[in-house]
Amino acid sequence: MNTDELVELAQQLRVDSVRAADAAGSGHPTSSMSAADLMAVLLAHHFRYDFERPAHPGNDRFVLSKGHASPLLYAAYKAAGAIEDGELLTFRKLGSRLEGHPTPRRLPWVETATGSLGQGLPVGVGIALSGKRLDRNGYRVWVLCGDSELAEGSIWEAAEHAAYEHLDNLTAIVDVNRLGQRGPTRHGHDLDAYARRFQAFGWHTIEVDGHDVDAVDRAYGEAVSTNGQPTVILARTLKGKGVASAQDREGLHGKPLKDADEAIAELGGPRDLRVYVHEPTATRMLHAVRAGHFELPRWEKGSPEKGVATRDAYGQALTALGTGRSDIVALDGEVGDSTRAEFFAKEHPDRYFECYIAEQQMVAAAVGLASRGWVPYAATFAAFLTRAYDFVRMASVSGAGINLVGSHAGVAIGQDGPSQMGLEDLAMMRAVHGSTVLYPCDANQTAQLVAAMAGCEGIRYLRTSRGESRVIYGPEEEFPIGGSKVLRSSAHDRLTLVAAGVTVAEALAAADALERDGIQARVIDLYSVKPVDRRTLRRAAEDTGCLVTVEDHREEGGLGDAVLDAFLDGRPVPRLVRLAVRTMPGSAAPDQQLHAAGIDAESIAAAGKLLVEEAVVR
């Protein structure tokens, strides 16, 4: 397209953004109008994409980080012929693919869900990492950001990581329109303020008038020709560009224009221009999954004498899985020597990504890698995943398939104290839509679950422990997700102890103590916290009438609540005691921590005895 045609295309994108928001009665047309020239030039001259083959390995990747500007994205899809005008006007309506903020669940051309600001660039980094280090083909990643979201720390985690990895296949386009939701942004139209920050992180920066289509065209060309570093294009724009009553005015964020017909007329009226987007270059197909022979690590029951830490089993199992499947990748937050992700790094360095202490970027990179067909396992301390929870939540919105591993969970880590203790992680992960939450107690169980996670959908979370634990299962034992293991039972059981992870050994010891007092106790290892084994729990409740849950976790949202959920279908709820960490721990040895929290064998036995005695009295 020549200059005049590009200007006309930008006006069409503005008009269609106004029309879509007006039809919906809601939306963000002014945020879309500011970036229309940026989108027009990208779509017509630089973006290489086959809309009929969104999985084409050579396709460029576009991420709309400022997801509220979705009318612009959908207007671009219309211009490219991907959707019809009638569908454009279903924006934000029930059943429409054109949601208020775009998601890949509905549209095949959307790379990741956006709308929680500050996430598009970090995910774009993950996609660019895939292109640079794994796919090794020529596609580019374009991320359109808003200036408001540059206040988010995750943007700067992404900026540092992209420069460190020399991601010259990544271009960030910042729509510096000066206005946020409630008023001016921190730096307004001071492009140099943003440039200094990106330059400090090692980016190539370009400042441009975002409404000069020729200048924008040259900027994109410069970005493509820049080697060895990512590029950011800082474009000065006006919110509501082209409509006098809206242009650069406060108070209009997230609102349709008051008089859409008048605004459309001022913009020159509706148009029906078609853009013939450049085809992607021919390239090899995505990686094939090499299903070679591999064996998971095995430990004999009861050996070694001191036990095996489940974090060790995770590292060994993931390494073995990576040998058998070439689509497995691993990420870690600079604690690989503790999570044991370093085992994978040493064996498969080409598929290992060190994200340093930047948990948001780590999870975002996992989402980006997953979007390119890889199966990522991302690990850090369970406590530190809380920093990245919004990314986990948005990964679920995207429908991303990622595996998260939280080590050093609970008070059982001992002397490090509460800042290092993951005590909220089970609740956090159980609350994620469609998630799978697993908490193994021994090495063989861990290895089996690590392998099983690769075949699941959605967000998968594995909780591992720091200290050694006895190997209580043989290497041939199977652990289906959604299942549990009844470790001890008899026809005379008077209560059931339900445990997972480190508390399984404590529950078994408690059952021994109760037996010495003449009380038979059933013990269930509830390694699948979500989905939970309702059938086994209900059978135990019917047989024994009393349940004690014990967890190295806060009482809210963890194992106890998962068990309780099995009885919320209207049937009688059994007598239930929930043992959990209710205090604020300090520093102490692991066994002292368990006792102080009231979740060791002695405490479990005492609670069980009291429960049975009260049940008998009543």
Rosetta blueprint (number, residue, H / E / L):
1 M L
2 N L
3 T H
4 D H
5 E H
6 L H
7 V H
8 E H
9 L H
10 A H
11 Q H
12 Q H
13 L H
14 R H
15 V H
16 D H
17 S H
18 V H
19 R H
20 A H
21 A H
22 D H
23 A H
24 A H
25 G L
26 S L
27 G L
28 H L
29 P H
30 T H
31 S H
32 S H
33 M H
34 S H
35 A L
36 A H
37 D H
38 L H
39 M H
40 A H
41 V H
42 L H
43 L H
44 A H
45 H H
46 H H
47 F L
48 R E
49 Y L
50 D L
51 F L
52 E L
53 R L
54 P L
55 A L
56 H L
57 P L
58 G L
59 N L
60 D L
61 R E
62 F E
63 V E
64 L E
65 S L
66 K L
67 G H
68 H H
69 A H
70 S H
71 P H
72 L H
73 L H
74 Y H
75 A H
76 A H
77 Y H
78 K H
79 A H
80 A L
81 G L
82 A L
83 I L
84 E L
85 D H
86 G H
87 E H
88 L H
89 L L
90 T L
91 F L
92 R L
93 K L
94 L L
95 G L
96 S L
97 R L
98 L L
99 E L
100 G L
101 H L
102 P L
103 T L
104 P L
105 R L
106 R L
107 L L
108 P L
109 W L
110 V L
111 E L
112 T L
113 A L
114 T L
115 G L
116 S L
117 L L
118 G L
119 Q L
120 G H
121 L H
122 P H
123 V H
124 G H
125 V H
126 G H
127 I H
128 A H
129 L H
130 S H
131 G H
132 K H
133 R H
134 L H
135 D H
136 R L
137 N L
138 G L
139 Y L
140 R L
141 V E
142 W E
143 V E
144 L E
145 C E
146 G E
147 D L
148 S H
149 E H
150 L H
151 A H
152 E L
153 G H
154 S H
155 I H
156 W H
157 E H
158 A H
159 A H
160 E H
161 H H
162 A H
163 A H
164 Y H
165 E L
166 H L
167 L L
168 D L
169 N L
170 L E
171 T E
172 A E
173 I E
174 V E
175 D E
176 V E
177 N L
178 R L
179 L E
180 G L
181 Q L
182 R L
183 G L
184 P E
185 T L
186 R L
187 H L
188 G L
189 H L
190 D L
191 L H
192 D H
193 A H
194 Y H
195 A H
196 R H
197 R H
198 F H
199 Q H
200 A H
201 F H
202 G L
203 W L
204 H E
205 T E
206 I E
207 E E
208 V E
209 D E
210 G L
211 H L
212 D L
213 V H
214 D H
215 A H
216 V H
217 D H
218 R H
219 A H
220 Y H
221 G H
222 E H
223 A H
224 V H
225 S H
226 T L
227 N L
228 G L
229 Q L
230 P L
231 T E
232 V E
233 I E
234 L E
235 A E
236 R E
237 T L
238 L L
239 K L
240 G L
241 K L
242 G L
243 V L
244 A L
245 S L
246 A L
247 Q L
248 D L
249 R L
250 E L
251 G L
252 L L
253 H L
254 G L
255 K L
256 P L
257 L L
258 K L
259 D L
260 A H
261 D H
262 E H
263 A H
264 I H
265 A H
266 E H
267 L L
268 G L
269 G L
270 P L
271 R L
272 D L
273 L L
274 R L
275 V L
276 Y L
277 V L
278 H E
279 E L
280 P L
281 T L
282 A L
283 T L
284 R L
285 M L
286 L L
287 H L
288 A L
289 V L
290 R L
291 A L
292 G L
293 H L
294 F L
295 E L
296 L L
297 P L
298 R L
299 W L
300 E L
301 K L
302 G L
303 S L
304 P L
305 E L
306 K L
307 G L
308 V E
309 A E
310 T H
311 R H
312 D H
313 A H
314 Y H
315 G H
316 Q H
317 A H
318 L H
319 T H
320 A H
321 L H
322 G H
323 T H
324 G H
325 R L
326 S L
327 D L
328 I E
329 V E
330 A E
331 L E
332 D E
333 G L
334 E L
335 V L
336 G H
337 D H
338 S H
339 T H
340 R L
341 A L
342 E H
343 F H
344 F H
345 A H
346 K H
347 E H
348 H L
349 P H
350 D H
351 R H
352 Y E
353 F E
354 E E
355 C L
356 Y L
357 I L
358 A L
359 E H
360 Q H
361 Q H
362 M H
363 V H
364 A H
365 A H
366 A H
367 V H
368 G H
369 L H
370 A H
371 S H
372 R L
373 G L
374 W L
375 V E
376 P E
377 Y E
378 A E
379 A E
380 T E
381 F E
382 A H
383 A H
384 F H
385 L H
386 T H
387 R H
388 A H
389 Y H
390 D H
391 F H
392 V H
393 R H
394 M H
395 A H
396 S H
397 V H
398 S H
399 G L
400 A L
401 G L
402 I E
403 N E
404 L E
405 V E
406 G E
407 S E
408 H L
409 A E
410 G L
411 V H
412 A H
413 I H
414 G L
415 Q L
416 D L
417 G L
418 P H
419 S H
420 Q H
421 M L
422 G E
423 L L
424 E L
425 D H
426 L H
427 A H
428 M H
429 M H
430 R H
431 A L
432 V L
433 H L
434 G L
435 S L
436 T E
437 V E
438 L E
439 Y L
440 P L
441 C L
442 D L
443 A H
444 N H
445 Q H
446 T H
447 A H
448 Q H
449 L H
450 V H
451 A H
452 A H
453 M H
454 A L
455 G L
456 C L
457 E L
458 G L
459 I E
460 R E
461 Y E
462 L E
463 R E
464 T L
465 S L
466 R L
467 G L
468 E E
469 S E
470 R L
471 V L
472 I L
473 Y L
474 G L
475 P L
476 E L
477 E L
478 E L
479 F L
480 P L
481 I L
482 G L
483 G L
484 S L
485 K E
486 V E
487 L E
488 R E
489 S L
490 S L
491 A L
492 H L
493 D L
494 R L
495 L E
496 T E
497 L E
498 V E
499 A E
500 A L
501 G L
502 V L
503 T H
504 V H
505 A H
506 E H
507 A H
508 L H
509 A H
510 A H
511 A H
512 D H
513 A H
514 L H
515 E H
516 R H
517 D L
518 G L
519 I L
520 Q L
521 A E
522 R E
523 V E
524 I E
525 D E
526 L L
527 Y L
528 S E
529 V E
530 K E
531 P L
532 V L
533 D L
534 R H
535 R H
536 T H
537 L H
538 R H
539 R H
540 A H
541 A H
542 E H
543 D H
544 T H
545 G L
546 C E
547 L E
548 V E
549 T E
550 V E
551 E L
552 D L
553 H L
554 R L
555 E L
556 E L
557 G L
558 G L
559 L H
560 G H
561 D H
562 A H
563 V H
564 L H
565 D H
566 A L
567 F L
568 L L
569 D L
570 G L
571 R L
572 P L
573 V L
574 P L
575 R E
576 L E
577 V E
578 R E
579 L E
580 A L
581 V L
582 R L
583 T L
584 M L
585 P L
586 G L
587 S L
588 A L
589 A L
590 P H
591 D H
592 Q H
593 Q H
594 L H
595 H H
596 A H
597 A H
598 G L
599 I L
600 D L
601 A H
602 E H
603 S H
604 I H
605 A H
606 A H
607 A H
608 G H
609 K H
610 L H
611 L H
612 V H
613 E H
614 E H
615 A H
616 V H
617 V H
618 R L
